[in-house]
Amino acid sequence: MSTVSTVVGLFSSVECAYLGLFLAAPVLVAVAGWLASRREPEEMTARQAREAREAGGAR
């Protein structure tokens, strides 16, 4: 019996699913954080632009 089949035989399918989830979660969080940091800043809404003009911040 090979080492891989021995190791896989130690885990049930539910345990493998949990293991995969916990191994993948940090990678997914890191990718989501990277994507969020690369987003372009959103345009001001009409209300924000009006408030900025009234405050003298935007000309």
Biotite code that builds the C-alpha atoms (Angstrom):
import biotite.structure as struc

atoms = struc.array([
    struc.Atom([0.000, 0.000, 0.000], chain_id="A", res_id=1, res_name="MET", atom_name="CA", element="C"),
    struc.Atom([1.394, 3.376, -0.972], chain_id="A", res_id=2, res_name="SER", atom_name="CA", element="C"),
    struc.Atom([1.886, 6.240, 1.434], chain_id="A", res_id=3, res_name="THR", atom_name="CA", element="C"),
    struc.Atom([-0.725, 8.394, -0.303], chain_id="A", res_id=4, res_name="VAL", atom_name="CA", element="C"),
    struc.Atom([-3.448, 5.772, -0.056], chain_id="A", res_id=5, res_name="SER", atom_name="CA", element="C"),
    struc.Atom([-2.538, 5.177, 3.591], chain_id="A", res_id=6, res_name="THR", atom_name="CA", element="C"),
    struc.Atom([-2.830, 8.873, 4.416], chain_id="A", res_id=7, res_name="VAL", atom_name="CA", element="C"),
    struc.Atom([-6.061, 9.287, 2.437], chain_id="A", res_id=8, res_name="VAL", atom_name="CA", element="C"),
    struc.Atom([-7.499, 6.209, 4.115], chain_id="A", res_id=9, res_name="GLY", atom_name="CA", element="C"),
    struc.Atom([-7.084, 7.862, 7.511], chain_id="A", res_id=10, res_name="LEU", atom_name="CA", element="C"),
    struc.Atom([-9.602, 10.600, 6.672], chain_id="A", res_id=11, res_name="PHE", atom_name="CA", element="C"),
    struc.Atom([-13.282, 10.299, 5.848], chain_id="A", res_id=12, res_name="SER", atom_name="CA", element="C"),
    struc.Atom([-14.750, 12.425, 3.071], chain_id="A", res_id=13, res_name="SER", atom_name="CA", element="C"),
    struc.Atom([-16.183, 14.882, 5.618], chain_id="A", res_id=14, res_name="VAL", atom_name="CA", element="C"),
    struc.Atom([-12.793, 15.251, 7.277], chain_id="A", res_id=15, res_name="GLU", atom_name="CA", element="C"),
    struc.Atom([-11.181, 15.797, 3.871], chain_id="A", res_id=16, res_name="CYS", atom_name="CA", element="C"),
    struc.Atom([-13.739, 18.519, 3.127], chain_id="A", res_id=17, res_name="ALA", atom_name="CA", element="C"),
    struc.Atom([-12.979, 20.287, 6.415], chain_id="A", res_id=18, res_name="TYR", atom_name="CA", element="C"),
    struc.Atom([-9.245, 19.939, 5.838], chain_id="A", res_id=19, res_name="LEU", atom_name="CA", element="C"),
    struc.Atom([-9.559, 21.375, 2.332], chain_id="A", res_id=20, res_name="GLY", atom_name="CA", element="C"),
    struc.Atom([-11.671, 24.248, 3.607], chain_id="A", res_id=21, res_name="LEU", atom_name="CA", element="C"),
    struc.Atom([-9.234, 25.190, 6.348], chain_id="A", res_id=22, res_name="PHE", atom_name="CA", element="C"),
    struc.Atom([-6.262, 24.943, 3.994], chain_id="A", res_id=23, res_name="LEU", atom_name="CA", element="C"),
    struc.Atom([-7.973, 27.007, 1.288], chain_id="A", res_id=24, res_name="ALA", atom_name="CA", element="C"),
    struc.Atom([-9.476, 29.694, 3.556], chain_id="A", res_id=25, res_name="ALA", atom_name="CA", element="C"),
    struc.Atom([-6.241, 31.656, 4.228], chain_id="A", res_id=26, res_name="PRO", atom_name="CA", element="C"),
    struc.Atom([-5.425, 31.664, 0.519], chain_id="A", res_id=27, res_name="VAL", atom_name="CA", element="C"),
    struc.Atom([-8.904, 32.902, -0.372], chain_id="A", res_id=28, res_name="LEU", atom_name="CA", element="C"),
    struc.Atom([-8.754, 35.632, 2.293], chain_id="A", res_id=29, res_name="VAL", atom_name="CA", element="C"),
    struc.Atom([-5.351, 36.769, 1.021], chain_id="A", res_id=30, res_name="ALA", atom_name="CA", element="C"),
    struc.Atom([-6.580, 36.917, -2.586], chain_id="A", res_id=31, res_name="VAL", atom_name="CA", element="C"),
    struc.Atom([-9.729, 38.811, -1.551], chain_id="A", res_id=32, res_name="ALA", atom_name="CA", element="C"),
    struc.Atom([-7.629, 41.325, 0.389], chain_id="A", res_id=33, res_name="GLY", atom_name="CA", element="C"),
    struc.Atom([-5.296, 41.807, -2.548], chain_id="A", res_id=34, res_name="TRP", atom_name="CA", element="C"),
    struc.Atom([-8.211, 42.358, -4.930], chain_id="A", res_id=35, res_name="LEU", atom_name="CA", element="C"),
    struc.Atom([-9.857, 44.825, -2.544], chain_id="A", res_id=36, res_name="ALA", atom_name="CA", element="C"),
    struc.Atom([-6.641, 46.824, -2.224], chain_id="A", res_id=37, res_name="SER", atom_name="CA", element="C"),
    struc.Atom([-6.312, 47.095, -6.011], chain_id="A", res_id=38, res_name="ARG", atom_name="CA", element="C"),
    struc.Atom([-9.801, 48.544, -6.560], chain_id="A", res_id=39, res_name="ARG", atom_name="CA", element="C"),
    struc.Atom([-10.017, 52.012, -7.985], chain_id="A", res_id=40, res_name="GLU", atom_name="CA", element="C"),
    struc.Atom([-11.491, 54.620, -5.651], chain_id="A", res_id=41, res_name="PRO", atom_name="CA", element="C"),
    struc.Atom([-15.183, 55.093, -6.310], chain_id="A", res_id=42, res_name="GLU", atom_name="CA", element="C"),
    struc.Atom([-16.487, 58.294, -7.804], chain_id="A", res_id=43, res_name="GLU", atom_name="CA", element="C"),
    struc.Atom([-18.214, 60.704, -5.480], chain_id="A", res_id=44, res_name="MET", atom_name="CA", element="C"),
    struc.Atom([-21.971, 60.465, -5.373], chain_id="A", res_id=45, res_name="THR", atom_name="CA", element="C"),
    struc.Atom([-23.990, 63.536, -6.302], chain_id="A", res_id=46, res_name="ALA", atom_name="CA", element="C"),
    struc.Atom([-24.728, 64.154, -2.624], chain_id="A", res_id=47, res_name="ARG", atom_name="CA", element="C"),
    struc.Atom([-21.042, 63.949, -1.682], chain_id="A", res_id=48, res_name="GLN", atom_name="CA", element="C"),
    struc.Atom([-20.115, 66.308, -4.518], chain_id="A", res_id=49, res_name="ALA", atom_name="CA", element="C"),
    struc.Atom([-22.802, 68.813, -3.453], chain_id="A", res_id=50, res_name="ARG", atom_name="CA", element="C"),
    struc.Atom([-21.665, 68.671, 0.178], chain_id="A", res_id=51, res_name="GLU", atom_name="CA", element="C"),
    struc.Atom([-18.051, 69.182, -0.912], chain_id="A", res_id=52, res_name="ALA", atom_name="CA", element="C"),
    struc.Atom([-19.026, 72.215, -3.017], chain_id="A", res_id=53, res_name="ARG", atom_name="CA", element="C"),
    struc.Atom([-21.035, 73.678, -0.135], chain_id="A", res_id=54, res_name="GLU", atom_name="CA", element="C"),
    struc.Atom([-18.083, 73.198, 2.198], chain_id="A", res_id=55, res_name="ALA", atom_name="CA", element="C"),
    struc.Atom([-15.768, 74.849, -0.321], chain_id="A", res_id=56, res_name="GLY", atom_name="CA", element="C"),
    struc.Atom([-13.716, 71.695, -0.839], chain_id="A", res_id=57, res_name="GLY", atom_name="CA", element="C"),
    struc.Atom([-14.528, 71.228, -4.529], chain_id="A", res_id=58, res_name="ALA", atom_name="CA", element="C"),
    struc.Atom([-14.554, 74.012, -7.083], chain_id="A", res_id=59, res_name="ARG", atom_name="CA", element="C"),
])
